[in-house]
């Protein structure tokens, strides 16, 4: 079992920044790829980006490239999502997820084994 807990959501003005954290427990953190997703009411959960087991490789959806950065600290069992230049369309509930099978983070929600409870990010215009 893996438990994931997100922190750091909140309300921010457009152009501002937030950093989300996802703390993991239950298994060796460096053994799984991590992904960040987001979801708004009535829409499917969307892949935002992910990071490989070692942290050497990241990938992002085009809409956040250059604005969002994912990192991880395997010693602290934590993955981060640094969000800069936030836009109102970034408003969503953000989730972290763990994939125990792959080295590199997949895009599909169905590939992930464990999910956090989500944290709300609201960007005002």
N, C-alpha and C positions, 0 to 999 in steps of 0.2 A: 504494500500500500504506500502511496505517496500522498502527502497532504500539501496543498498549495494555498497560500494566503497572499492576496494582493494588498498593497498599501499605496497611498499617495494620490488618490483621486481627489477631485475637487472642482471648484469654479475658478475659471481664469478668463481674462479678457483676451480677445483676439490679438495675436502677436506675442502673447506670453508663453511661458514655459511651465512644464510640470515634469516631475520624474516619478514614474511608477516603480514599485519594487514588488517582487514576488518571492516570498520565502518558502523554501521547500523543506520537507522533513519526511523521513520514513525509509529512504533508500539512499544509496550513494549518488549524490547529485550529479557528479561528472559522468554518470552512465547514461544520461538521457539528454536528447535534444529538447530545446524549449521554444515554444512559440507564443506570440502575443496575438490576440484576436480582439475584435470589437463588434458590438451589435447595437443596433438602434431598433426601436419598436417596429414590428411589422416586417423587418428585414432579416435575412439570414446572417449568421455570424461570419464575419469577414476576416481573413488572414491579414494581419498588419505587418508582421515580420517574425523572423526566428533566428536562432543562434545554435551553432553546432555544439556538440558535447564539450569540446575543448575551448570553445569561444573564438576559434580562429576564423570561422566563416559565419557571415550573416547574410540574410536576404530580406528584402522589403517589397511591399506592394508599391507600385509606381507613385501612388498619390502621397506617400509619406517620404519617399526617397529625398535625401538632402535635409530633411527636417527632423526625422526620428532616428535615434540610435539605440541599438540593443547591445547590452553587455552583460557579462556574468562574472560572478566571483565564486568560484567553486569551493573556496575555503570557507565562505560564509553561506553557502547553499542558497544563493540569491541571484536572481536575474533582474535586470533593470530595463526600463523603457524610458529613455530621455526624449521628451517631446518639446521641440522648439517651434517657433513661428506658428503657433496653433491657430487653427481656423474654426469657424463655427461648425463646419461640416465634419470636424473631428469629434464632435460631441457624440458620446456613446458610452456604453458600459464596456470596460476593457477587461479581458480575461487573459490569464497566463495558462499555459498547458504544457504537459510533459509527454514526450514520446519516448518510450523505453526501448523501442526496437531499432531506431535509425540513428546514425551518426549526425546526419544533417536534417534540419527541420523541414518537414513536409508542409504543404499548403493546405491540404484537406483537413477539415475538422475531424473527420472520421479516423484519421491516422493517429490521433492523440489518445493517450490512455487515461490521463488524469487532468482535471480542470480545477482552477480556483473558483471562488464564489463571485468574482467580478468586483470592479470598483468603478464608480460613475465619474466620468470626466465631462464637464460642461464648459463650453467655450462661448462666451458672450460676444456679440458683435458691437 
